[in-house]
Amino acid sequence: MSDITAIFGDMVFGDAVMKARLPRDIYHQLRAIIKKGAPLEHETLVASVVASVMKDWAVEKGATHFTHWFQPMTGITAEKHDSFLSRDESGAIIEFSGSALMKGEPDASSFPSGGLRATFEARGYTAWDPSSYAFVKDNTLYIPTVFYAYNGEALDQKTPLLRSMEVLSNQCVRVLRLFGDEVEQVISNVGAEQEYFLIDKSLYDQRPDLRACGRTLLGAPPARKQENDYHYFGAIRPRIKDFMQELDIELWKLGVYAKTEHNETAPGQHELAPIYTSSNVAADHNQLIMELMKTIGERHGMACLLHEKPFMGVNGSGKHNNWSLSTDAGVNLFEPGDSPQLNARFLLFITAVLKSVDEYQDLLRYSVSSPGNDLRLGGHEAPPAIISVCLGNELSHIFECIINEAPYEQREGGFLNIGVDMLPRIPRDTSDRNRTSPMAFTGNKFEFRMVGSSSSVASPNIVLNAIMADTLRIFADKLEQAKNFNNSLSDLIRDTLRKHKRIIFNGNSYTDAWEGEAEELGLLNLRSTPDALPHYLQARNIALFTRLGILSAAEMHSRYEILLQSYCETIGSEAATLLSMLQRDIYPACASYMRSLAEGMVAKRACGVIPSSVMEEGLLFRLSLLSDALYQHGDALAAMLDSIDSGNDLLQNARFYCDEVLPVMNNVREIADELEGIVDRRLWPYPTYDDLLYYRV
């Protein structure tokens, strides 16, 4: 392992492999198709040649099968494996055609469709995404694809992501050409930091809630939680380091730029951060990262937990989505430059972000909605549900000067002058990083910190790309009609900042004071998934996606239905699991301990040692009260679940789960956790938080 580059991308059918193996004309045709986003028909010579060469390469890497790898609306990936085996008159042969590369037909009937497809309408198709390289894993050639229905509507996360990238590129190019920049394409880039927990697999197997739900539904807090931050950036233990090293190697082979790894804040929590890449490739890579974390963790005798809040009382896990825009020449549009023209361009694009985020707060909140993330957001460990943008003190001051048409006086960093003309130079990295902000500018990118650790990064990036594209469309329409470009540009930046400056907040987003201030400013505070999802179908949001051609109204309705259904099923499953744990394990454990205490008291009295026992009597009385209360709350929870009518409106059921079921589950947990601190440890049926978080993995 002395030379990482020797193995990097070894299992990827990447550009270097294609350039070396494909005929020169075929290679250049394919590269042009990828760059322009033009369709590639399976009947063409290009498809046939690429398929043949790809198959030969994959077989050399040990592949016996191929699969169209796609991202249905389940939040994870899907795959159906077919062997390369075929036959002719001579017998068995190895074959892979252009049509097999280009198109597949998995059964679509059992994937979530939100009403787009009926169960009996099973036909669905996958189509190759040539912009994301194929790779070999587990003796199988994986071909990244999109997934769509018989009627052409998207059934996946990848299709609208690719559409959003294309429309954003088109609008960016319109704006850049007004500045005299000759560009053909702008790429939205993402670097998704992934947080996760590792616990011992033998302990994980003893927890029904972790196995079924990915989080603990019961569990008293340990005596020591994350005080003193001893775990954060601490020395990585040997077993964890072995896991991380194998994970890095496997990711590097698959072309994933795994870069940074460290211990996170909570005990047992860690993070991996890759180098940024294009949004669609980043979405593919993040799915690979999550999958390999689980499989490699098991090989090391550990379970990887990707739930946003697997343990109450310690920090949960997120996925910081670092988002930026760059031209096909590699120029970052969120980086200031050394000339008035470059700084004017920088200011315009930052202004566009502020306008986009302010106008579409609800869409950004929708894009990170899930039951798990609801448990994490706003808990002094993650940004609140209120959307705001942190620009840093210096850039915010510059914008205030522009709004007020006032001269700029240097406060931090290098020298700046603001007069009537555009800025000659803007300082870089002149303020601290705000870890409480939902959307923080960090020098050359925006860090969207609200994404949940188990979620696909496709959804938030679809929204980021879409709202930015629409704002730039409006800007381009205005500036293309301008008689004096510089004057119109200055007016546009100033007027837009005045209208949307409320979205800028550089302070502590965790405080109650900010919540009150945000309410006065009119910012949304959508605390739960049932609060957020109805906003998705507002007329202006449907108009946005349909206007840009990213999603149809029917596709949006289907996603709304899928997320609501998932929410109801998740909370329903958690409640049922909690009831099962009570009935099968907790009640019997409490009864056994009470019986043991009572028998001890009787034995003492029979021996005439003492007439009574304060300890046993006190414990028995307390146990009896708590056990009865737990039983009553458990009965109430069971009655609630029985009362839910699956025929009701999905939103009605989701609100019932959120407003009625979850509070009762929390009451059950509170009582059960108190009992855990009293019942004989030898009788308590599950590994405790002390076991799970401090067992030396």
N, C-alpha and C positions, 0 to 999 in steps of 0.2 A: 504493500500500500504506500510505498514511498512516492509513487507518481500517480496522483488521482486522475490526471488527464489520460492515462493509459487505459483506464476502464470507463471513463465518462462517456455515456452514450453508446456503450458497446452493444447494448441490446436494442438500439433504436435505428429504425430505417430513416435516418436523417439526411440532411442535405449533402453531407460529405459522401455518404454511401450512395445516394442517388446519382451524384455527380460522377462518381467512380464507376458505377455499374450500368447506368442507363446510357443508351446511345445519345450522343450529344444533342441532336435535334429534339429527341423526346424529352430529355432533361430540361431544355430551355422552354419547350412548350408547356411542360408541367409547371415550371417556376412562374411563367407568365400567367397561367391559369390561377395559381395560388395567390399571386400578387393582386391580380385584377378581380378576383372573386368570381370569375366566369364559370359557368357550368361545364362539367366534364361528362359527356355521355359515355355509357359503358360500351357502346358499339365501336368507339373510336380506337384507332391504332394505339394512341397514347395509353388508354386504359388497359389494353391487352398486354402491351409491353411492360408497363409498370407492374401489373399483376404477376406476370411470369418472373420478372427479376426479383420482386418482393418475396415471392414464394421460395425461390432458390436460396435467397439470403436467409429467410426464416428457417428453412430446413437445415441449413448449415449451423444455425444457432440452436438446433435441437427441437424445433417446432414440428409437431405432428398434426396440429389442429389450427384453425383460425376462428376468430370471433369478431363480430361487429359489436363494439363496446360503446354503449350509449348511456345517457343520463335521464331516465324517465322521471316523472314527478314524484318519485318516492324519496328523493333527497340523496339516494345512493346510486351506484352504477348497476347496469344489467348486462348480461352477456349470454349468448347461446353458441356453443362450440360445435363446429363441423370439422371433420378430418379432411386432409388433402386427398384422401383416398378416392379413387374413381376406377373405372374399368373400361377397357375396350376389348376388341376381339382377341388380343393376346393375353388378357388377364388384368391384374391389378396395376394401376398407374398412379402417379402423383400428379395432381392437376389443380390449377387455380386460375379461373378465367377472369377477364376484365369485368364481366357482369357480376361475378361473385365478389370482387373487390368493391364495386361501385354500389351495389344494392343488396340488402337482405330483407327477409320477411319474418321477423319474430311475431309470435302470437301477441296481439295487443289487448286481448279481452280482459286480462286480469291486472293490467297496469292502471293507475289512477288516470281518469280522463275528465272528471268533473262534468259528465254529461255529454261530452263530445262524441263518445262512442258507447253504444249499448253493448251488453255482454255478448250478445249473439253476433255482433259485428266485430269479428276478431282480427281482421286484416290490419296490419300496421307495417311500416317500412322503415328500414335504416338506410342512410346514404352516407358515403364516405366524406369525411371532412379532411381534405388534403392539407389544410393549413396546420393540422396537429399531427405530428409524425406517428406512424405505426411503430409498435415495439413488440418484443418477445418477452413473455413472462410465463412461468410455469409450463414450458413446452408448448405454448400457444401464441400465435400471432394475433395481437390485439390491434384492431383497426378502429380508431376513433370515428364515430359517426353521429349524425343527427337522427332523430326518431320522429316520425310523423304518421298521421292517420291516412286511411284510404282516400279521404276527401282533401288531403293536403294540409290539414291543420296540425300545428306543432303539438306533440305530446311529450316534449322534453324541455330541459333547461338550455341545451346547447343552441337550438335553432334561434330563439329570440336573442340570445347573447350575440351570435354572429350577425344577426340583423342589426342589432344596436351598434355594434362596432362599425359596420359599414355606413350606417346613416350618420354616425358621429364623425367618421372620417370625411364624408362628403361635405358636411357643414364646416368642419375645421378648415378644409382646403379652400372653401369659398372665402372664409375670413382671412386666411393667410395670404392669399393671392392679392387681396387689397393692400397688404403691406409690401407687396413686391416679392413675396417668397414663392419660388417655383417648386411646389411640392405636389406629389401625386397621391400621397396617402398619409394619414395620421393614425397612429396605433394607440389604443388605450391599453396601458400596461398595469399589471397587478402583481404585488408581492404579498402573499397571504401568510401571516404569521399564525402558527397553529399551536394552541395550548392544549394540554392533555394531562391526565393522571395515570400513573402506573401503580397497581397494587398487586399483591401476591395472588396468583391464580387459585391456589387452594382455599384462600379466604373468600375470594370472589364467588367461588362455586357454592359456598355455604350461605350466600345471601340471595334469597329469591327476588328481592327488589332490584338488586344490581343486574341479575341475569335477565329479568323480564323487562325492566324499565330503564336501565342504565344509570339510575340514581338511587340513593338510599331513601326510603320512605319513612324509616325509623332510625334512631341513633342519637344517643346522648352525646353532647360535645365532650371531647377529651379534656383532661385537666389542663393540658398545654395545647394551644391551638397554633396560631402563627405569630405569637408574640415575639418581639425583637427581630422579626424577619430573618431568623437564623438560616432558613432554607433558601431564601432568595439569592441567587447567584453564588450559592455555596458550592463547596467541592462536590463533584458528581461522584456518587458511590460506584464502586467497581461493577456491580451487576447492571446498574443503569447505564454506565458508560459502555459496557459490552453491547447492550441493546441499541444504544445510539449509534455505535460504530457500525453494527450490521445494517441498521436502518439507512445510514448514510451511504454505505456501499451499494445496497440494492437500489436506492434512489438514484445515485450517480449512474449506475448502469443503464437506468431508464431515462437518463437525460434530465433529471430533476436537479436543479441547482440548490441542493440542500446546503445551507451556509452556516447558520448560527444555531447553537443549542445551549440551553442552560436550565438550571433549576428556577422555577417560578415561585411566586409568593407563598402559596399554600404548601403544607407538607405533602409529599408525594406528587406534586405538580411540576410539569416541565414544559418547555417550549421549543419548537423548531421553526426557523425562519428561512425561506428560500430567497434567492435573488429574483427580482421581478422579471416577468416575461409578458407576452401578450395575454389579454384577458381570457380568451378561450383556452389557450394552452395552460394558463395558470389554473383555470377551473379543472381541467383534466389532471394536472399535476397534484392539485390539492386532494382530489379524490384518491389518487394513488397513495399519497402520503397517509391519509386516514386508513386506507385498507391495509397498507403495509405495517403501520403502527400496531394494528390489531394482530395480524398474523405473526409478525416477528416477536411481538410481546409474548404471545403464547409459546413460541419456541424457547423463550427465556423464562418460562414459568410465571409469567405475569399477565394480568388483564389490563388492557388500555381502555380508559374511560374517556369518551369524547362528549359526554353530556355536559351541558352548560353549568349545571349545579349538582354534581353527584353527592356532595356532602354539605349539609347545613352548617353554618357557622364559620366556614372558611371560604376563601375566595373561589369563585367559579371560573370557568374557562371561556375565552372568547377567541375570535379569529380576526386580528387586526388587518383590515383590507387597505393596503397601501396602493393608491390609485394615481396614475399620472398619464400624461399625453405626450407622445413624441412623434416627430416627423419621420418619414422614411429615410432621412439623412441622419437620424439619431439625435435631433435637437429636442430637448425637453422644453415644452411650452410653459411649464410652471417654474422655469428658472429665469431670473432676471439676467439682463445682458449688460454690455458695456457701451451701448449707444442709445440715444433717445428713441430710435425706432424699435429696438428690441425691448426696451423697457415699456414702451407704449403697448406693445403686443402682450407682454407679461401682465400688465395691469388689466388689459381687456379680458384676458382669459381668467384671471383671478376674480374679476368682477362678475364674469359669467357664472362662475361657480357659486358665488354668493347669491346671485339672483335665482339660480336653479334650486339651490338648497332651500332658500326661503319660501319659494313658491310651491315646492313639492316636498315639504316636510313629511306629509302623510305618506307619500310613496316610499320615502326612505325608511320610515318606521315600519311600513308594511313589509318591506323587503327583508327585514330581520326578525319577523314575527314567528314565534314558535313557543310552545308551552315551556320548554326548557329555558329559553332566553328571557321569558317573562320573569323567571325566578332570579335572574342575574342582573338585569338592567336596573340601575338606580340603587343598588345595594352597597354603595361606597366601595365597590370593587370593579365597577363598570360604569360607562356613561349612563345618565338617566334617559328616560324615554323622551325627554325634550331635546329636539334637534337644535344644535347651534354650531357655529364655526369659530375656531380659535385661529387667528392670524398671527398672534404674537404682538407684543407692544409696539414695536417699531413700524411694522407694516400697517397696523391699525392706525397709528399716528399719521402715517403718510396719507392713508385714505381720508382721515379726518381733515387734513390740510386740503386735499382735493375737494372734498365736500364743501368746505367753508371758503375755498379759493384763497387760502392763506399761505404765506411763505413757510417753507419747511425749515425747522431748526434742528440740527443734529442732536439726538438724544443718546443713541447707542450706535456702535459700529462705525463704519466709514463715513466720510463726508458726503452730504447730499445737498442739493439746491433745488428748490421748487420755485419756479417763476410762472410766467404765462405759458411757456412752452412745456413740452413733456420732460419728464425726469431724465437727467443725463446718466444717472447711475443709481442703483438701489442696493442697499446692503443685504448681505446674505447671512442667515443664521444669527440674528441679533437678539433673539429672545429665547427664554427657556421653553422646554417642551411641556405642554399641558396634557397630562395623562388622564384628566377627567373629562376632556372634551369629546363629544361624539364624532366631530369632524375637525381634525387639527391639521393646519398647514405646517409641514415639517421641512421647509427649505426648498424642495423641488417636487413635492408630492403632497397629496392629502391622505391622511390616515383616518379611514372610517372605522371607528373602534367598536361599533355596536353589533357586528356580526357574531352570531353564536358559533361555538366551537364545532358543533356537529353539522352545521348547515353547509350547503353548497355555496360557493362564492358567486355563482352565476347570477342569482336573483339580485343582490345589491348592485352588481356591476351592470346588469341590464338597466336598472333604474338610473344609476349614475350616468351611464352613456346616453340614455334617452333624454333625461332632463337637460343635460349639457348640450346635446345636439339641438334641442328645440330652442334653447336660449341663443345659441350661436346662429341658428336659422333667422331668428328675429334680428339679431345684430347685423348679420350680413344683408338682410333685406333693407335695413336702414342705411347702412354705410355704402351699399352699392348705388343708392340714389343720391348720395351726398354731393353737393356742389363743391364744398371744401372739405376734403377728407379729414385733415388734422383737426379742424374746428369741430366737425361733427363727432369725431372720435372722442375729443375732450368732453364735449357736452354729454355724449352717451355714457361715458364712464362716470362722470360726476352725477348725472341725474339718476343713474341706476344705483349708485352707492347711496344716495340720499334716500331712495325708496326702500332699500333692503338692508340698511345698516343694522337694523334690529337683530339680525341673525348672527352678528359678530359678538362673541363673548369670550374673553380671555381669562376669566376668573375661575373659581372652584365650582364646577358644575354639580358637586355633591351636596351643596348646602341648601337648606330650606329657603334661605334668602333668595337664591337664584330661581327657585321654583316660583316664588311669589313675583319676582321681577319679570320672569318669562310670561307669567299669566297676564301681567299688566301690558306687556308688549304684544300680546295676542298670539304667542307661540303655542303650538299644540303640545299637549301632554297626554299621549295615548299610552296608558300604563300597561294594557294587556292586549293580547292578540285579538280577542273579540272586539275591543275598542278600535283597533287599527284596521282590521280587514274591510269593514264596510266603506272606508274612505277610498279603497282601491277602485271601487266601481262608481265613484263620482263621475259625472258627465265630463268634466274637464280632464280627468285622468284617462278615461276611455278615448276622448278626443286626441289626447297627446299620443298615445300608442298607435292608434289607428292612422292618425295623420302622418306619422313617421314610418308606418308600415312595419312596425316591430311586432305587434300583436293585434289580432282582430278582436272585436268585441266578444265574439264567442270564445276565443282563446282566453281572454281575460276572465270571463265568467267561469270558465272551467277551472282556472287556477284559484279563484276565490273559493269555489266549492271544494276543491281538493284540500286547501289549507284548513278550511273550517272542519271538514270531515276528519282530517288528521288530528286537529286539536281535540275534537270530541273523543276520538278513539284513544288518543294518548292518555287523557285524563281519566277516561273510563277504565282503561287497562290498569292504570296506576291505582285507582280506587279499588278495583277488584283484587289486585295483588295485595294491597294493604289489608283488605278483609280476610283474605286467605291466610296471611301471616298471623293475624290476630287469632283466628279460629283454630288453626292447626298448631300454632307454636306458643304465642304469647299467653293466651288464656291458660293453657295447660301448665306452662312454666310458673305462672303466678299461683295457680291452685296448688301445685306441688310444693312451692315454698311455704305457702300458708299452712298446708297440712303438716309440713316438717316442723314449723314453729309451734303449731298447736300440740303436736305429739311431744315435742320437747317440754312444753309447759306441763302437760299431763304427767310425763315421766318424772319431772322434778318434784311435783306435788306428791306423787305416789311414793317417792323415796323420802319425803319429808325434809328435803334439803332446804327449801324456802316455800312459804305459802304462795308466793306469786313471783313473776319475773317482769320487771319494768321494761327491759329490752324487748323480750318476746312479745309482751302485750302491746307495747308501743308500735313495734314493727307490724304486728298482725293487724292492729286497728288501722294503721295507715295503708297497708296493703289492701285491706278489705275495701276501704273507701275508694282508693284509686282504681282497683280492679272493677268495682261496680260502675264507676264513672266511665271507664274505658269500654265496658260492655255496652252501656247505654249509648255512647257515641258511635260505637261500631254498629249497633242496631239502627241508629239514625242514618248512618252512611248507607247501609244495605237498603233501607227503605227508599232513600233518595235515588239510588241506582235503579231500583225496581220501578220507580215512578216515571223515569225518562221514556218518552215515546219516540221511537226512531222515526216515526212519521212526521214529527214536528219539523218546523223550519230549522235548518242547520244552525243559523245564527242564534235562534232562540235556545237551542240545546247548548251551544257553546257558551252563551251567557250564563245558563244555569250551572254548567260545570264550573265556570270561573267564579261566579258570585255565591253559589250555594255549596257545591261539592268540595271545592278546594278548602274553604274555611273549616269545614267539618274534618277533612283529612288533617289539617293543621292541628285541630283540637285533639284528634286521636293521637297524633304524633307527640304532642306536648305531654299528654298523660303517659303514653308508653315510654317516652324517654325518661320521665321521672321514675317510673317503675324499674327501668333498666338500672338506675342508680341504687336500687334497694334490693332487688332480687339477687339471691345467691348466684355469683358468676358462673358456677358450675351448672346451674339450671337454665341460665339465659341461653336461648337457642341460636343466637347469631354472633358472629365476630363483631366486636365493638369498634368504635372509631379509633380507639387506642390501637387495636389490632390492625385495622385497615390502613391507618395513616402513618403508623410508626413502626410497623413490622419491617425489619431491615431487608428490603428487597434488593 
